[in-house]
Amino acid sequence: MARWTAADIPDQTGRVAVVTGANSGIGYRAAEALARAGSAVLLACRSAPKGAAALDRLRAAVPAAAGRIEVRPLDLADLDSVRAFADATTGPLDLLVNNAGIMNVPTRHTTAQGFEAQFGTNHLGHFALTGLLLPRLLERPGARVVTLSSVMHKFGSPSLLDDPQSERRYSATGAYNFSKLANAWFTLELDRRLRAAGAPVASLGAHPGYTATNLVTTGPGANGATLFTVLSAAATKVIGQSAATGALPTLRAATDPAAAGGEYYGPGGPGELRGRPVRVRYTAAAYDEPNARRLWEYSADVTGVPITL
C-alpha cells in the first residue's frame, strides 16, 4: 500500500489505547486519529493544564468520542509517576504508544531518580511503563506496543552502553541519539521476548521523519545556545512535515493488520524525512542482540521493573 493514510485505519471500536505525550504534536494527532476510528484513548500527559487543554480540543474535534477520551498525569522523568499511572490503569489494554520524549537538552539534567534526562525520559520511563502495563496488554490478544525512535538513532553510539547516564562526558545530541538507539534496542528485544514466550502481543517501532512539532521548535533543545539546535528548529519550521503526517508511521504500526512484531515504520521519502508511512529498517547497530540484552538487563535493574513473560 504505497500511500497509506489515516483513512486506512481499521475500525477501532472496543479497543483501548494509551498514548504518552498526547497533549501536542505527534501524540495528539495519533490520539485524535485513534479516537476518530472508534478507540477509547487515555492521554498520558506530564503537564496537567496542557493535558486538560488537549482533552478539550480533542473532544471538540471528535464529538462522538467525547465519552471515550480521558487524560491522566504521567511524568516519564519520575518513576513514581510512572508507577502511579500504571496502578491507576485497570482493565485490558489494546495499544500502548510510547511517544513522549525530550530532545537535545543543552546541559546535563537528571530525572527525579537521578538518571540523565534524555535517556531517563525517552527510554527508561517508557521501559518501566511498558513493563508495568504489560499485564494489561497480555489480557488482550493482538495488543501492540509501539515505541517511537528517530532517524537520529542512526548516529547513536553503542559505546554509551558503558556510560548510559553520560556521567563521564555529556553531549546534548549524543545523549539524544543514544536514547533513540535505546528505543530501537528495546523495541526489538521486547519483540524477541514476546515471541519466545508465545505472548499474543506485538512490539513495533516507528519514527516521524522530519516533523514540525514542539519537540524541536519549542522544546528544551530549541532553547539551547548551540548553532545546531538553532538551525534545526528554524529548518523544521520551514520544511518539516505536519504533525498529522508525522503521526502516520505510528498509526500504521499501531493499526495496520499486516504490520507484525519487530517491524519499523517511517516516512517513505528520501532519507526517511518526509512522505507516507512505509516499512523501513533500523541502522545495523540496532539489531545487535547482545547489546539489546545488556540494555534490557541494565534498565530492569535501575528502574526496578523486571519485565517477565
C-alpha positions as CSV (number, residue, x, y, z in Angstrom):
1,M,0.0,0.0,0.0
2,A,2.0,2.9,-1.3
3,R,0.0,5.8,0.1
4,W,-1.3,4.7,3.5
5,T,-3.3,7.4,5.3
6,A,-5.4,7.8,8.4
7,A,-8.3,6.7,6.3
8,D,-6.8,3.2,6.2
9,I,-7.0,2.8,9.9
10,P,-9.4,-0.2,10.6
11,D,-12.4,0.3,12.9
12,Q,-11.0,0.6,16.4
13,T,-14.3,0.3,18.2
14,G,-14.0,-1.5,21.5
15,R,-10.2,-1.0,21.7
16,V,-8.4,0.9,24.4
17,A,-5.2,2.9,23.7
18,V,-2.7,4.7,25.9
19,V,-0.7,7.5,24.2
20,T,2.2,9.2,26.0
21,G,2.9,12.8,25.3
22,A,-0.6,13.2,23.8
23,N,-1.1,16.8,24.6
24,S,0.6,18.1,21.4
25,G,2.3,17.1,18.2
26,I,2.5,13.5,17.0
27,G,1.0,12.2,20.2
28,Y,-2.0,14.4,19.9
29,R,-2.5,13.6,16.3
30,A,-2.2,9.9,16.9
31,A,-4.7,10.1,19.7
32,E,-7.1,12.1,17.5
33,A,-6.9,9.6,14.7
34,L,-7.4,6.6,17.0
35,A,-10.4,8.3,18.7
36,R,-11.9,9.1,15.3
37,A,-11.6,5.4,14.4
38,G,-13.5,4.4,17.5
39,S,-10.9,3.7,20.1
40,A,-11.1,4.7,23.7
41,V,-7.9,6.8,24.3
42,L,-6.1,7.6,27.5
43,L,-4.0,10.8,27.1
44,A,-0.9,10.4,29.3
45,C,0.5,13.9,29.8
46,R,3.1,15.4,32.0
47,S,1.5,18.9,32.3
48,A,-2.0,18.9,33.8
49,P,-3.0,22.2,32.2
50,K,-1.8,21.1,28.7
51,G,-3.4,17.8,29.2
52,A,-6.7,19.4,30.0
53,A,-6.5,21.7,27.1
54,A,-5.7,18.8,24.8
55,L,-8.7,16.9,26.1
56,D,-11.0,19.8,25.4
57,R,-9.5,20.2,22.0
58,L,-9.9,16.5,21.2
59,R,-13.4,16.3,22.4
60,A,-14.3,19.3,20.2
61,A,-12.6,17.7,17.2
62,V,-14.2,14.3,17.6
63,P,-17.5,14.9,19.5
64,A,-18.6,11.3,19.1
65,A,-15.6,10.2,21.0
66,A,-16.0,12.6,24.0
67,G,-17.0,9.9,26.4
68,R,-14.2,7.6,25.3
69,I,-11.3,10.0,25.9
70,E,-9.7,10.9,29.2
71,V,-6.4,12.4,30.4
72,R,-4.2,11.2,33.3
73,P,-0.9,12.6,34.6
74,L,2.3,10.9,33.6
75,D,5.8,12.2,34.1
76,L,8.2,9.8,32.4
77,A,11.1,11.5,34.2
78,D,9.7,10.3,37.6
79,L,9.4,6.6,38.1
80,D,7.0,7.2,41.0
81,S,4.7,9.0,38.5
82,V,5.1,6.0,36.1
83,R,4.1,3.6,38.8
84,A,1.1,5.7,39.8
85,F,-0.1,5.9,36.3
86,A,0.2,2.1,35.8
87,D,-1.6,1.4,39.1
88,A,-4.5,3.6,38.0
89,T,-4.8,1.9,34.7
90,T,-7.0,-1.1,35.1
91,G,-8.7,-3.5,32.6
92,P,-7.5,-4.8,29.3
93,L,-5.3,-2.6,27.1
94,D,-5.0,-3.0,23.3
95,L,-2.4,-0.4,22.5
96,L,0.5,1.4,24.2
97,V,2.1,4.2,22.2
98,N,5.5,5.2,23.7
99,N,5.6,8.6,22.1
100,A,6.7,11.2,24.6
101,G,10.2,12.5,24.7
102,I,12.6,15.3,25.1
103,M,15.4,16.4,22.7
104,N,18.9,17.9,22.8
105,V,18.8,19.3,26.3
106,P,21.7,21.8,26.3
107,T,23.2,20.9,29.6
108,R,23.1,17.7,31.6
109,H,20.0,17.4,33.7
110,T,18.7,14.5,35.7
111,T,15.3,12.9,36.3
112,A,13.7,12.5,39.7
113,Q,15.7,9.3,40.3
114,G,18.9,10.8,39.1
115,F,19.1,9.5,35.5
116,E,20.4,11.6,32.6
117,A,17.2,13.4,31.5
118,Q,17.0,12.3,27.8
119,F,17.9,8.6,28.4
120,G,15.8,8.6,31.6
121,T,12.7,10.1,29.9
122,N,12.9,8.7,26.4
123,H,14.0,5.2,27.3
124,L,13.9,4.3,31.0
125,G,10.5,5.9,31.6
126,H,8.9,4.0,28.7
127,F,10.7,0.8,29.6
128,A,9.2,0.9,33.1
129,L,5.8,2.0,31.8
130,T,5.7,-0.9,29.3
131,G,6.7,-3.4,31.9
132,L,4.1,-2.2,34.4
133,L,1.3,-2.2,31.8
134,L,2.3,-5.5,30.2
135,P,-0.2,-7.5,32.3
136,R,-3.0,-5.3,30.9
137,L,-1.8,-5.8,27.3
138,L,-1.5,-9.6,27.8
139,E,-5.2,-9.7,28.6
140,R,-6.0,-8.6,25.0
141,P,-4.8,-10.9,22.2
142,G,-3.5,-8.8,19.3
143,A,-2.4,-6.0,21.6
144,R,0.6,-3.9,20.4
145,V,3.3,-1.7,21.9
146,V,4.6,1.0,19.5
147,T,7.8,2.7,20.6
148,L,9.0,5.8,18.7
149,S,12.6,6.2,17.7
150,S,14.1,8.7,15.3
151,V,16.2,8.9,12.2
152,M,18.8,10.2,14.6
153,H,19.1,6.8,16.2
154,K,21.5,6.0,13.3
155,F,24.0,8.3,14.9
156,G,23.6,6.8,18.4
157,S,26.8,5.4,19.8
158,P,26.7,1.9,21.2
159,S,29.8,2.7,23.2
160,L,27.5,4.8,25.5
161,L,26.3,1.5,27.0
162,D,29.4,1.9,29.1
163,D,28.2,5.3,30.2
164,P,24.4,5.4,29.6
165,Q,23.9,8.3,32.1
166,S,26.6,10.5,30.3
167,E,28.4,10.9,33.6
168,R,31.9,11.0,32.1
169,R,31.0,13.3,29.3
170,Y,27.8,14.9,28.2
171,S,26.7,15.8,24.7
172,A,23.2,17.0,24.1
173,T,22.9,15.5,20.7
174,G,24.9,12.4,21.7
175,A,22.6,11.7,24.6
176,Y,19.5,12.2,22.5
177,N,20.8,9.9,19.7
178,F,21.7,7.2,22.2
179,S,18.3,7.4,23.8
180,K,16.7,6.8,20.3
181,L,19.1,3.9,19.7
182,A,18.0,2.6,23.1
183,N,14.3,2.8,21.9
184,A,15.2,0.6,18.9
185,W,17.1,-1.9,21.0
186,F,14.1,-2.1,23.4
187,T,11.6,-2.5,20.6
188,L,13.4,-5.4,19.1
189,E,14.3,-7.1,22.3
190,L,10.8,-6.8,23.6
191,D,9.6,-8.4,20.3
192,R,12.1,-11.3,20.7
193,R,11.0,-12.0,24.2
194,L,7.3,-11.8,23.4
195,R,7.8,-14.2,20.5
196,A,9.8,-16.6,22.7
197,A,7.1,-16.6,25.3
198,G,4.4,-17.2,22.7
199,A,2.7,-14.0,24.0
200,P,-0.2,-12.5,22.0
201,V,1.3,-9.0,22.0
202,A,3.5,-7.4,19.3
203,S,6.3,-4.8,19.7
204,L,6.8,-2.5,16.8
205,G,8.7,0.7,16.1
206,A,8.1,3.9,14.3
207,H,9.6,7.3,13.6
208,P,8.1,10.5,12.3
209,G,10.8,11.8,10.0
210,Y,11.4,15.5,9.9
211,T,8.2,16.8,11.6
212,A,7.3,20.2,12.9
213,T,6.4,19.6,16.5
214,N,7.1,21.3,19.8
215,L,9.9,18.7,20.4
216,V,12.1,20.7,18.0
217,T,10.6,24.1,17.6
218,T,9.9,24.9,21.3
219,G,11.4,22.1,23.3
220,P,14.5,22.2,25.5
221,G,16.8,21.8,22.6
222,A,15.4,24.7,20.7
223,N,16.3,27.0,23.6
224,G,19.9,25.9,23.7
225,A,22.8,28.1,22.7
226,T,24.3,25.7,20.1
227,L,24.2,26.6,16.4
228,F,22.9,23.1,15.7
229,T,19.7,23.5,17.8
230,V,19.0,27.0,16.5
231,L,19.3,25.9,12.8
232,S,17.4,22.7,13.4
233,A,14.5,24.5,14.9
234,A,14.4,27.1,12.2
235,A,14.7,24.4,9.4
236,T,11.9,22.4,10.9
237,K,9.5,25.3,11.0
238,V,10.2,25.8,7.2
239,I,10.4,22.3,5.8
240,G,9.2,20.0,8.4
241,Q,6.0,18.0,7.6
242,S,2.9,18.4,9.6
243,A,2.3,16.6,12.9
244,A,-0.7,14.8,11.3
245,T,1.6,13.4,8.6
246,G,4.4,12.7,11.1
247,A,2.0,10.6,13.1
248,L,1.1,8.3,10.2
249,P,4.1,5.8,10.8
250,T,3.0,5.5,14.4
251,L,-0.6,4.9,13.4
252,R,0.3,2.3,10.7
253,A,2.5,0.4,13.2
254,A,-0.4,0.6,15.7
255,T,-3.3,-0.4,13.5
256,D,-2.3,-1.9,10.1
257,P,-3.5,-5.6,10.2
258,A,-0.5,-6.5,8.0
259,A,2.1,-5.0,10.4
260,A,4.0,-7.5,12.5
261,G,6.2,-7.5,15.6
262,G,9.7,-6.3,15.1
263,E,8.8,-4.1,12.1
264,Y,9.7,-0.4,12.0
265,Y,7.8,2.3,10.1
266,G,8.8,5.7,8.9
267,P,8.3,8.1,6.0
268,G,9.0,6.7,2.6
269,G,10.6,9.8,1.0
270,P,14.3,10.4,0.6
271,G,16.3,9.9,3.8
272,E,13.0,8.9,5.5
273,L,12.5,12.6,6.3
274,R,9.1,13.1,4.6
275,G,6.3,11.1,3.0
276,R,3.7,8.4,3.6
277,P,4.5,5.6,6.0
278,V,6.3,2.5,4.8
279,R,8.2,-0.3,6.4
280,V,11.9,0.8,6.9
281,R,14.9,-0.6,8.8
282,Y,16.8,0.5,11.8
283,T,20.5,1.0,11.5
284,A,22.6,-2.2,11.7
285,A,23.6,-1.4,15.4
286,A,20.0,-1.7,16.5
287,Y,20.0,-5.4,15.5
288,D,22.9,-6.2,17.9
289,E,21.2,-8.7,20.2
290,P,23.9,-8.8,22.9
291,N,23.8,-5.0,23.3
292,A,20.0,-5.1,23.4
293,R,20.1,-7.7,26.2
294,R,22.6,-5.7,28.0
295,L,20.5,-2.6,27.9
296,W,17.4,-4.6,28.9
297,E,19.1,-6.0,32.0
298,Y,20.6,-2.6,32.9
299,S,17.2,-1.0,32.5
300,A,15.4,-3.6,34.6
301,D,18.0,-3.2,37.3
302,V,18.0,0.6,37.6
303,T,14.2,1.0,37.2
304,G,13.3,-1.9,39.5
305,V,10.9,-3.1,36.8
306,P,11.9,-6.7,35.8
307,I,9.8,-7.4,32.7
308,T,9.0,-11.1,32.9
309,L,7.0,-13.2,30.4
